[in-house]
Amino acid sequence: MEQSDLVAVLAIEVDLFPIDAWTKELFLGELAEVSISRDVSVAVLDSQIVGYASFRYVGKQGDVNTVAVSKDQQGKGIGTALMDWLESQATLRNVKEIFLEVRSDNEAALKMYASRGYERIDVRRNYYGNTIDANIMRKRVANV
């Protein structure tokens, strides 16, 4: 992901998360930390940005900050490809555990994460507002 990608990234973000979308400033903050504590990427299909991901790492722990795929491209393996990239970054950064929060009403994401070996370890009640909880998930990485 580069700063020039943010128009397309923000369009996807607002479409997917109209109530609690990340701002341009949040994405600029992610980009400012690349190679320090973040890795960010976009998914491109036919010269169009169709998804993006951000991974934060500190020591042996990492966090999936965001993974998103445009509505018209969901279910085509792009989220899986972004997660493959993200987990490869965890390996490069010698991360032992990856954590993430996922909306309790996002059944497709919950299913994908579970199929990748993430387990729910806790719940943050009303994390996203409107009574939507966050499932906190963890995957132990056997790479170091």
N, CA, C and O of each residue as an XYZ file, in Angstrom:
576
protein
N       0.850     -1.175      0.000
C       0.000      0.000      0.000
C       0.896      1.238      0.000
O       1.903      1.317      0.703
N       0.486      2.181     -0.808
C       1.162      3.466     -0.870
C       0.130      4.569     -0.658
O      -1.075      4.335     -0.751
N       0.616      5.762     -0.376
C      -0.287      6.881     -0.137
C      -1.222      7.098     -1.325
O      -2.381      7.467     -1.140
N      -0.734      6.875     -2.522
C      -1.559      7.067     -3.720
C      -2.705      6.059     -3.808
O      -3.639      6.264     -4.583
N      -2.652      4.978     -3.032
C      -3.715      3.967     -3.017
C      -4.889      4.347     -2.127
O      -5.931      3.693     -2.162
N      -4.731      5.390     -1.334
C      -5.707      5.658     -0.278
C      -7.088      6.054     -0.787
O      -8.076      5.788     -0.103
N      -7.199      6.673     -1.947
C      -8.529      7.007     -2.468
C      -9.332      5.724     -2.659
O     -10.485      5.640     -2.234
N      -8.722      4.725     -3.300
C      -9.420      3.449     -3.531
C      -9.642      2.701     -2.223
O     -10.712      2.131     -2.010
N      -8.651      2.697     -1.352
C      -8.767      2.004     -0.064
C      -9.891      2.620      0.766
O     -10.709      1.900      1.339
N      -9.931      3.933      0.829
C     -10.972      4.601      1.617
C     -12.364      4.373      1.038
O     -13.334      4.287      1.790
N     -12.476      4.275     -0.266
C     -13.781      3.990     -0.877
C     -14.279      2.618     -0.434
O     -15.456      2.462     -0.111
N     -13.400      1.632     -0.416
C     -13.780      0.293      0.056
C     -14.128      0.350      1.533
O     -15.139     -0.206      1.961
N     -13.290      1.023      2.311
C     -13.484      1.116      3.764
C     -14.848      1.701      4.112
O     -15.571      1.145      4.939
N     -15.200      2.814      3.488
C     -16.470      3.481      3.786
C     -17.653      2.624      3.327
O     -18.690      2.586      3.990
N     -17.496      1.941      2.202
C     -18.567      1.080      1.721
C     -18.816     -0.087      2.676
O     -19.962     -0.455      2.935
N     -17.731     -0.664      3.195
C     -17.865     -1.818      4.090
C     -18.246     -1.438      5.511
O     -19.002     -2.152      6.171
N     -17.726     -0.316      5.979
C     -17.893      0.074      7.392
C     -18.398      1.514      7.488
O     -17.669      2.380      7.969
N     -19.610      1.788      7.049
C     -20.081      3.179      6.994
C     -20.158      3.874      8.356
O     -20.045      5.097      8.433
N     -20.345      3.120      9.401
C     -20.486      3.740     10.722
C     -19.145      3.968     11.402
O     -18.947      4.984     12.068
N     -18.225      3.027     11.235
C     -16.953      3.130     11.961
C     -15.737      2.949     11.041
O     -14.774      2.267     11.390
N     -15.804      3.570      9.873
C     -14.716      3.460      8.902
C     -13.443      4.120      9.426
O     -13.486      5.125     10.135
N     -12.311      3.526      9.055
C     -11.025      4.160      9.322
C     -10.940      5.444      8.503
O     -11.492      5.534      7.407
N     -10.248      6.424      9.050
C     -10.052      7.690      8.361
C      -8.757      7.657      7.555
O      -7.923      6.765      7.712
N      -8.618      8.646      6.698
C      -7.368      8.788      5.938
C      -6.189      8.915      6.897
O      -5.119      8.362      6.644
N      -6.379      9.633      7.983
C      -5.302      9.827      8.960
C      -4.868      8.502      9.590
O      -3.678      8.294      9.826
N      -5.810      7.615      9.861
C      -5.447      6.306     10.413
C      -4.613      5.507      9.412
O      -3.621      4.880      9.785
N      -5.018      5.530      8.147
C      -4.240      4.821      7.137
C      -2.862      5.463      6.943
O      -1.875      4.751      6.758
N      -2.785      6.782      6.982
C      -1.483      7.448      6.887
C      -0.588      7.050      8.052
O       0.622      6.894      7.888
N      -1.187      6.887      9.235
C      -0.424      6.418     10.399
C       0.122      5.018     10.184
O       1.251      4.722     10.574
N      -0.670      4.159      9.567
C      -0.195      2.809      9.250
C       0.992      2.886      8.297
O       2.011      2.229      8.511
N       0.860      3.678      7.260
C       1.930      3.807      6.269
C       3.204      4.384      6.879
O       4.307      4.005      6.486
N       3.057      5.295      7.834
C       4.223      5.908      8.478
C       5.024      4.896      9.290
O       6.209      5.110      9.547
N       4.392      3.799      9.695
C       5.059      2.794     10.534
C       5.554      1.580      9.747
O       6.038      0.618     10.343
N       5.440      1.613      8.417
C       5.907      0.486      7.600
C       7.393      0.253      7.850
O       8.196      1.185      7.860
N       7.729     -1.001      8.048
C       9.093     -1.474      8.331
C       9.590     -1.110      9.725
O      10.712     -1.459     10.092
N       8.775     -0.417     10.498
C       9.102     -0.147     11.901
C       8.296     -1.090     12.777
O       8.843     -1.810     13.611
N       6.976     -1.073     12.569
C       6.095     -1.962     13.327
C       4.863     -2.372     12.529
O       3.949     -2.977     13.088
N       4.818     -2.057     11.235
C       3.663     -2.368     10.403
C       4.110     -2.900      9.048
O       5.181     -2.563      8.543
N       3.266     -3.731      8.487
C       3.345     -4.134      7.096
C       1.948     -3.939      6.535
O       0.979     -4.411      7.130
N       1.818     -3.257      5.403
C       0.521     -3.021      4.789
C       0.585     -3.391      3.321
O       1.631     -3.281      2.681
N      -0.551     -3.833      2.794
C      -0.582     -4.258      1.403
C      -1.969     -4.027      0.825
O      -2.956     -3.905      1.551
N      -2.017     -3.970     -0.502
C      -3.296     -3.932     -1.202
C      -3.387     -5.156     -2.100
O      -2.371     -5.704     -2.527
N      -4.599     -5.573     -2.378
C      -4.869     -6.630     -3.357
C      -5.351     -5.944     -4.626
O      -6.255     -5.109     -4.594
N      -4.736     -6.308     -5.740
C      -5.060     -5.681     -7.020
C      -5.557     -6.753     -7.982
O      -4.949     -7.814     -8.118
N      -6.669     -6.460     -8.643
C      -7.244     -7.350     -9.644
C      -7.604     -6.502    -10.863
O      -8.356     -5.534    -10.752
N      -7.071     -6.865    -12.007
C      -7.319     -6.105    -13.240
C      -7.051     -4.610    -13.041
O      -7.858     -3.766    -13.429
N      -5.915     -4.302    -12.436
C      -5.450     -2.928    -12.196
C      -6.308     -2.143    -11.205
O      -6.144     -0.929    -11.081
N      -7.213     -2.809    -10.502
C      -8.063     -2.142     -9.512
C      -7.758     -2.673     -8.120
O      -7.581     -3.878     -7.936
N      -7.695     -1.786     -7.148
C      -7.536     -2.206     -5.757
C      -8.863     -2.790     -5.293
O      -9.901     -2.130     -5.361
N      -8.821     -4.033     -4.820
C     -10.044     -4.721     -4.395
C      -9.981     -5.146     -2.928
O     -10.936     -5.724     -2.409
N      -8.876     -4.866     -2.266
C      -8.755     -5.225     -0.858
C      -7.462     -4.678     -0.282
O      -6.619     -4.136     -0.997
N      -7.326     -4.834      1.026
C      -6.136     -4.338      1.709
C      -6.002     -5.020      3.065
O      -6.951     -5.598      3.594
N      -4.788     -4.931      3.607
C      -4.523     -5.537      4.914
C      -3.419     -4.761      5.610
O      -2.538     -4.188      4.968
N      -3.483     -4.753      6.932
C      -2.435     -4.150      7.751
C      -2.114     -5.086      8.914
O      -3.004     -5.610      9.584
N      -0.817     -5.277      9.130
C      -0.306     -6.149     10.190
C       0.625     -5.343     11.074
O       1.532     -4.675     10.578
N       0.407     -5.399     12.377
C       1.261     -4.720     13.353
C       2.030     -5.775     14.123
O       1.462     -6.795     14.512
N       3.315     -5.544     14.348
C       4.129     -6.501     15.081
C       4.973     -5.788     16.130
O       5.533     -4.717     15.896
N       5.040     -6.425     17.293
C       5.864     -5.951     18.396
C       6.431     -7.181     19.078
O       5.683     -7.985     19.634
N       7.742     -7.335     19.040
C       8.353     -8.509     19.639
C       7.837     -9.771     18.971
O       7.858     -9.891     17.746
N       7.379    -10.699     19.775
C       6.907    -11.990     19.265
C       5.400    -12.018     19.030
O       4.834    -13.074     18.744
N       4.742    -10.849     19.151
C       3.296    -10.799     18.950
C       2.951     -9.909     17.770
O       3.633     -8.923     17.489
N       1.881    -10.278     17.091
C       1.395     -9.493     15.969
C      -0.105     -9.336     16.043
O      -0.805    -10.137     16.663
N      -0.585     -8.291     15.400
C      -2.018     -8.018     15.355
C      -2.452     -7.786     13.918
O      -1.781     -7.086     13.159
N      -3.571     -8.376     13.555
C      -4.211     -8.063     12.295
C      -4.988     -6.774     12.552
O      -6.024     -6.785     13.217
N      -4.482     -5.667     12.020
C      -5.176     -4.391     12.226
C      -6.422     -4.295     11.366
O      -7.467     -3.831     11.822
N      -6.312     -4.729     10.141
C      -7.464     -4.721      9.250
C      -7.211     -5.636      8.066
O      -6.086     -5.763      7.584
N      -8.267     -6.261      7.615
C      -8.298     -7.013      6.356
C      -9.666     -6.735      5.764
O     -10.686     -6.929      6.425
N      -9.691     -6.279      4.518
C     -10.973     -5.957      3.899
C     -10.921     -6.244      2.408
O      -9.889     -6.084      1.757
N     -12.058     -6.671      1.888
C     -12.207     -6.965      0.460
C     -13.497     -6.290     -0.006
O     -14.530     -6.383      0.658
N     -13.431     -5.620     -1.139
C     -14.621     -4.931     -1.663
C     -15.786     -5.910     -1.800
O     -15.590     -7.091     -2.086
N     -16.980     -5.406     -1.595
C     -18.172     -6.257     -1.588
C     -18.302     -7.088     -2.862
O     -18.680     -8.258     -2.802
N     -17.993     -6.492     -4.013
C     -18.176     -7.203     -5.275
C     -17.115     -8.262     -5.542
O     -17.222     -9.015     -6.510
N     -16.081     -8.329     -4.686
C     -15.023     -9.322     -4.867
C     -14.959    -10.337     -3.724
O     -14.090    -11.209     -3.714
N     -15.864    -10.225     -2.778
C     -15.856    -11.160     -1.653
C     -16.231    -12.559     -2.118
O     -17.007    -12.729     -3.059
N     -15.673    -13.553     -1.449
C     -15.957    -14.945     -1.772
C     -15.137    -15.489     -2.929
O     -15.413    -16.581     -3.425
N     -14.133    -14.742     -3.363
C     -13.309    -15.155     -4.502
C     -11.880    -15.498     -4.105
O     -11.023    -15.679     -4.971
N     -11.613    -15.590     -2.799
C     -10.280    -15.970     -2.333
C      -9.336    -14.814     -2.074
O      -8.179    -15.038     -1.720
N      -9.799    -13.582     -2.240
C      -8.918    -12.427     -2.032
C      -8.599    -12.250     -0.556
O      -7.459    -11.952     -0.201
N      -9.591    -12.428      0.305
C      -9.333    -12.352      1.748
C      -8.344    -13.419      2.180
O      -7.477    -13.170      3.018
N      -8.473    -14.597      1.613
C      -7.524    -15.685      1.921
C      -6.130    -15.304      1.466
O      -5.158    -15.530      2.187
N      -6.019    -14.727      0.274
C      -4.706    -14.305     -0.229
C      -4.097    -13.226      0.663
O      -2.894    -13.241      0.925
N      -4.920    -12.295      1.125
C      -4.417    -11.265      2.027
C      -3.959    -11.872      3.354
O      -2.941    -11.462      3.912
N      -4.709    -12.838      3.850
C      -4.288    -13.505      5.088
C      -3.013    -14.320      4.874
O      -2.160    -14.368      5.760
N      -2.871    -14.955      3.722
C      -1.620    -15.664      3.416
C      -0.450    -14.688      3.465
O       0.590    -14.986      4.052
N      -0.623    -13.523      2.848
C       0.426    -12.503      2.863
C       0.722    -12.067      4.298
O       1.878    -11.996      4.714
N      -0.339    -11.780      5.040
C      -0.184    -11.311      6.405
C       0.563    -12.331      7.262
O       1.468    -11.974      8.017
N       0.182    -13.587      7.142
C       0.849    -14.626      7.942
C       2.283    -14.838      7.476
O       3.134    -15.221      8.278
N       2.572    -14.599      6.197
C       3.963    -14.686      5.738
C       4.785    -13.548      6.348
O       5.967    -13.721      6.643
N       4.157    -12.390      6.534
C       4.846    -11.280      7.198
C       5.129    -11.633      8.656
O       6.181    -11.283      9.191
N       4.202    -12.317      9.286
C       4.418    -12.749     10.672
C       5.640    -13.658     10.748
O       6.451    -13.539     11.667
N       5.769    -14.559      9.792
C       6.931    -15.446      9.754
C       8.216    -14.632      9.584
O       9.200    -14.866     10.286
N       8.203    -13.682      8.656
C       9.384    -12.843      8.425
C       9.769    -12.052      9.669
O      10.949    -11.792      9.907
N       8.779    -11.673     10.452
C       9.013    -10.837     11.642
C       9.201    -11.679     12.910
O       9.273    -11.131     14.010
N       9.281    -13.007     12.762
C       9.480    -13.928     13.890
C       8.401    -13.832     14.954
O       8.678    -13.971     16.145
N       7.177    -13.593     14.523
C       6.036    -13.505     15.423
C       5.604    -14.913     15.820
O       5.561    -15.815     14.984
N       5.283    -15.097     17.108
C       4.821    -16.401     17.598
C       3.309    -16.485     17.745
O       2.735    -17.572     17.677
N       2.659    -15.334     17.949
C       1.211    -15.307     18.116
C       0.637    -14.143     17.325
O       1.162    -13.030     17.348
N      -0.456    -14.428     16.621
C      -1.178    -13.391     15.898
C      -2.545    -13.226     16.558
O      -3.246    -14.205     16.810
N      -2.909    -11.987     16.830
C      -4.198    -11.669     17.431
C      -5.023    -10.841     16.455
O      -4.485    -10.141     15.597
N      -6.333    -10.936     16.604
C      -7.224    -10.087     15.816
C      -8.547     -9.952     16.530
O      -8.892    -10.757     17.395
N      -9.283     -8.921     16.154
C     -10.654     -8.743     16.594
C     -11.534     -8.816     15.362
O     -11.206     -8.249     14.320
N     -12.641     -9.508     15.483
C     -13.568     -9.626     14.357
C     -14.985     -9.443     14.876
O     -15.352     -9.926     15.947
N     -15.757     -8.735     14.086
C     -17.143     -8.466     14.461
C     -17.906     -9.780     14.647
O     -17.762    -10.712     13.856
N     -18.704     -9.836     15.684
C     -19.476    -11.047     15.972
C     -20.519    -11.328     14.895
O     -20.986    -12.461     14.772
N     -20.890    -10.321     14.120
C     -21.890    -10.517     13.065
C     -21.263    -10.788     11.691
O     -21.980    -10.855     10.692
N     -19.946    -10.943     11.630
C     -19.263    -11.203     10.353
C     -18.981    -12.696     10.235
O     -17.860    -13.153     10.457
N     -20.018    -13.441      9.881
C     -19.920    -14.899      9.856
C     -18.882    -15.415      8.857
O     -18.191    -16.397      9.129
N     -18.774    -14.766      7.720
C     -17.804    -15.215      6.711
C     -16.378    -15.087      7.243
O     -15.564    -15.994      7.072
N     -16.078    -13.958      7.889
C     -14.734    -13.766      8.439
C     -14.472    -14.738      9.587
O     -13.386    -15.312      9.676
N     -15.448    -14.926     10.457
C     -15.281    -15.873     11.561
C     -14.976    -17.269     11.034
O     -14.110    -17.961     11.570
N     -15.674    -17.682     10.001
C     -15.454    -18.998      9.412
C     -14.060    -19.094      8.795
O     -13.368    -20.097      8.971
N     -13.645    -18.043      8.065
C     -12.320    -18.052      7.446
C     -11.231    -18.130      8.507
O     -10.306    -18.933      8.388
N     -11.333    -17.302      9.545
C     -10.302    -17.304     10.580
C     -10.235    -18.660     11.286
O      -9.145    -19.175     11.536
N     -11.375    -19.229     11.601
C     -11.385    -20.543     12.257
C     -10.730    -21.599     11.365
O     -10.001    -22.462     11.854
N     -10.990    -21.530     10.064
C     -10.396    -22.511      9.146
C      -8.885    -22.356      9.049
O      -8.193    -23.281      8.623
N      -8.367    -21.194      9.439
C      -6.934    -20.930      9.388
C      -6.257    -21.206     10.735
O      -5.059    -20.964     10.885
N      -7.004    -21.703     11.698
C      -6.406    -22.055     12.973
C      -6.505    -20.995     14.057
O      -5.871    -21.124     15.105
N      -7.286    -19.954     13.825
C      -7.496    -18.947     14.865
C      -8.570    -19.456     15.817
O      -9.566    -20.046     15.397
N      -8.351    -19.217     17.097
C      -9.327    -19.630     18.092
C      -9.791    -18.415     18.887
O      -9.011    -17.512     19.187
N     -11.079    -18.414     19.219
C     -11.614    -17.323     20.024
C     -11.110    -17.471     21.448
O     -11.235    -18.536     22.053
N     -10.538    -16.394     21.983
C     -10.007    -16.435     23.346
C     -10.750    -15.495     24.285
O     -10.613    -15.591     25.505
N     -11.545    -14.577     23.711
C     -12.296    -13.655     24.559
C     -13.308    -12.904     23.693
O     -13.300    -13.006     22.467
N     -14.171    -12.151     24.360
C     -15.161    -11.320     23.679
C     -15.119     -9.936     24.317
O     -15.081     -9.804     25.540
N     -15.126     -8.911     23.476
C     -15.263     -7.536     23.956
C     -16.683     -7.105     23.636
O     -17.043     -6.906     22.476
N     -17.467     -6.967     24.667
C     -18.890     -6.633     24.511
C     -19.062     -5.226     23.945
O     -18.392     -4.284     24.367
N     -19.968     -5.105     22.989
C     -20.350     -3.830     22.395
C     -19.148     -3.052     21.840
O     -19.174     -1.822     21.811
N     -18.120     -3.741     21.409
C     -16.876     -3.123     20.931
C     -17.128     -2.233     19.720
O     -16.550     -1.152     19.610
N     -17.983     -2.681     18.819
C     -18.263     -1.926     17.605
C     -19.507     -1.055     17.724
O     -19.938     -0.450     16.743
N     -20.080     -0.990     18.913
C     -21.298     -0.218     19.107
C     -22.500     -0.983     18.592
O     -22.366     -2.067     18.024
N     -23.670     -0.412     18.794
C     -24.917     -1.036     18.331
C     -25.022     -2.494     18.757
O     -25.559     -3.314     18.014
N     -24.526     -2.823     19.921
C     -24.555     -4.163     20.529
C     -23.748     -5.198     19.746
O     -23.971     -6.398     19.907
N     -22.822     -4.756     18.907
C     -21.992     -5.700     18.150
C     -20.692     -5.930     18.910
O     -19.909     -5.012     19.156
N     -20.497     -7.193     19.271
C     -19.305     -7.576     20.031
C     -18.128     -7.840     19.106
O     -18.291     -8.041     17.903
N     -16.942     -7.834     19.697
C     -15.734     -8.247     18.982
C     -15.274     -9.577     19.554
O     -15.124     -9.720     20.767
N     -15.053    -10.537     18.690
C     -14.427    -11.786     19.095
C     -12.917    -11.577     19.008
O     -12.397    -11.203     17.957
N     -12.228    -11.817     20.097
C     -10.773    -11.735     20.075
C     -10.266    -13.138     19.756
O     -10.610    -14.112     20.425
N      -9.437    -13.211     18.711
C      -8.957    -14.500     18.245
C      -7.437    -14.510     18.243
O      -6.784    -13.473     18.122
N      -6.896    -15.710     18.381
C      -5.438    -15.883     18.409
C      -5.042    -17.101     17.589
O      -5.745    -18.111     17.545
N      -3.906    -16.969     16.952
C      -3.291    -18.099     16.270
C      -1.848    -18.178     16.722
O      -1.106    -17.198     16.661
N      -1.467    -19.343     17.171
C      -0.059    -19.558     17.528
C       0.687    -19.978     16.274
O       0.241    -20.859     15.538
N       1.818    -19.344     16.038
C       2.601    -19.578     14.841
C       3.844    -20.377     15.221
O       4.629    -19.955     16.070
N       4.013    -21.520     14.593
C       5.147    -22.393     14.911
C       6.271    -22.164     13.906
O       6.666    -23.078     13.182
N       6.778    -20.937     13.869
C       7.797    -20.627     12.881
C       9.153    -20.294     13.467
O      10.123    -20.145     12.724
N       9.243    -20.174     14.790
C      10.524    -19.819     15.410
C      10.825    -20.731     16.573
O      11.863    -20.585     17.219
